[in-house]
Amino acid sequence: MHVKKDKPGFIGNRLQHALWREAFALVDEGICDAQTVDFVARNTLGLKLGTLGPLENADYVGLDMTLAIHQHVFPALSLANQPFPILTQAVAEGRLGAKTGTGLLSWAPGDREKVAQRLNKYVMEQVKNRTSRPKIDEGPKGIA
């Protein structure tokens, strides 16, 4: 990959944490719970991302549609530039997630290992099937 500027977080982490910022905002604002955020992410946009990147998706649906959605949705998105209270409070209380048994979710003994197995199995299946997917240098060519 050709990265033209050095920025904190690199590309993948920046994309991931932008998604996480909105996920934390949804829970912190009481819009839904953590399980709902994860379910929606896994079963909607998560299904597409393995084969259709966000900018390719915008071109695919049409930039006019993308603009209309942005004009409607962007004002409602979080502009937080600091961690959310739900996160800072959980850490302050020692609720660190899987390693302590509770965080935003409850973790029974062995749950972390089950998630690791599920993740590893999924990733390996995706890698195995990658021969039928576009390579990094294939697909539409950008202008940027």
C-alpha positions in Angstrom: 0.0 0.0 0.0 1.2 3.5 -0.7 0.6 5.8 2.2 1.3 9.4 1.2 1.4 11.0 4.7 2.3 9.8 8.1 -0.7 10.2 10.5 -1.3 8.8 13.9 -3.0 5.4 13.8 -2.3 4.5 10.2 -5.1 3.6 7.8 -6.7 0.5 9.3 -6.7 1.8 12.9 -8.1 5.1 11.9 -11.0 3.4 10.1 -11.5 0.9 12.9 -11.6 3.6 15.6 -13.9 5.9 13.7 -16.3 3.0 13.7 -15.6 2.3 17.3 -16.2 6.0 18.2 -19.7 5.8 16.8 -20.3 2.4 18.4 -19.4 3.8 21.8 -21.6 6.9 21.1 -24.6 4.7 20.4 -24.2 2.9 23.7 -23.2 5.9 25.7 -26.2 7.9 24.5 -28.5 5.0 25.4 -29.6 4.5 21.8 -28.9 0.7 22.1 -26.8 -1.8 24.0 -23.4 -3.2 23.1 -24.9 -6.5 21.9 -27.1 -4.6 19.4 -24.2 -2.6 18.0 -22.1 -5.7 17.5 -25.0 -7.6 15.9 -25.7 -4.9 13.4 -22.0 -4.4 12.6 -21.4 -8.1 12.0 -24.6 -8.7 10.0 -24.8 -5.6 7.8 -21.7 -3.6 6.9 -19.4 -6.3 8.2 -20.6 -8.7 5.5 -19.8 -6.3 2.8 -16.4 -5.1 3.9 -14.5 -8.3 2.9 -15.2 -7.6 -0.7 -16.4 -4.0 -1.1 -14.5 -1.2 0.6 -16.2 1.9 1.8 -15.2 4.2 -1.1 -15.9 1.5 -3.7 -19.3 1.1 -2.0 -20.0 4.8 -2.2 -19.2 4.8 -5.9 -21.3 1.6 -6.4 -24.5 3.1 -4.8 -23.8 6.5 -6.4 -22.1 9.5 -5.1 -25.3 11.4 -5.3 -27.0 8.9 -2.9 -23.9 9.0 -0.7 -24.0 12.8 -0.5 -27.7 12.8 0.4 -27.1 10.2 3.1 -24.1 12.2 4.5 -26.1 15.4 4.5 -28.8 13.7 6.6 -26.6 11.4 8.8 -23.4 13.4 9.5 -25.1 16.0 11.7 -26.2 13.1 14.0 -22.8 11.4 14.2 -20.6 11.8 17.2 -17.9 14.4 16.9 -16.3 13.3 20.1 -12.5 13.9 20.3 -12.2 12.3 23.8 -13.0 8.8 25.0 -16.6 8.4 26.1 -17.6 8.3 29.8 -18.9 4.7 29.4 -15.3 3.7 28.5 -13.4 5.8 31.0 -15.8 4.8 33.8 -15.5 1.1 33.0 -11.7 1.3 33.0 -11.7 3.3 36.3 -13.9 0.6 37.9 -11.6 -2.2 36.7 -14.1 -3.5 34.2 -11.6 -4.2 31.4 -13.5 -6.6 29.3 -12.7 -10.3 28.7 -9.6 -10.3 30.9 -11.6 -9.3 34.0 -14.9 -11.0 33.2 -16.8 -7.8 32.5 -16.6 -4.7 30.5 -19.3 -3.6 28.1 -20.3 -7.3 28.0 -20.1 -10.1 30.5 -17.5 -12.8 29.9 -17.7 -16.2 31.5 -14.6 -18.3 31.9 -13.6 -19.7 28.5 -15.6 -17.1 26.5 -12.5 -15.2 25.4 -11.0 -18.5 24.0 -14.2 -19.3 22.2 -14.2 -15.9 20.6 -10.6 -16.3 19.6 -11.4 -19.7 18.0 -14.4 -18.2 16.2 -12.3 -15.3 14.9 -9.4 -17.6 13.8 -11.7 -19.9 12.0 -13.4 -17.1 10.2 -10.2 -15.4 9.2 -8.7 -18.7 7.9 -11.9 -19.4 5.9 -11.6 -15.9 4.3 -8.0 -16.4 3.5 -8.7 -19.8 2.0 -11.5 -18.3 -0.2 -9.4 -15.3 -1.1 -8.4 -16.8 -4.5 -11.9 -15.9 -5.8 -11.8 -12.3 -4.5 -10.1 -9.3 -6.1 -6.5 -8.8 -5.2 -5.4 -5.5 -3.7 -4.3 -4.1 -7.1 -7.5 -5.2 -8.9 -10.8 -3.5 -9.1 -11.7 0.0 -10.0 -8.8 2.4 -10.2 -9.1 5.6 -8.1 -8.3 9.1 -9.2 -6.6 10.1 -5.9 
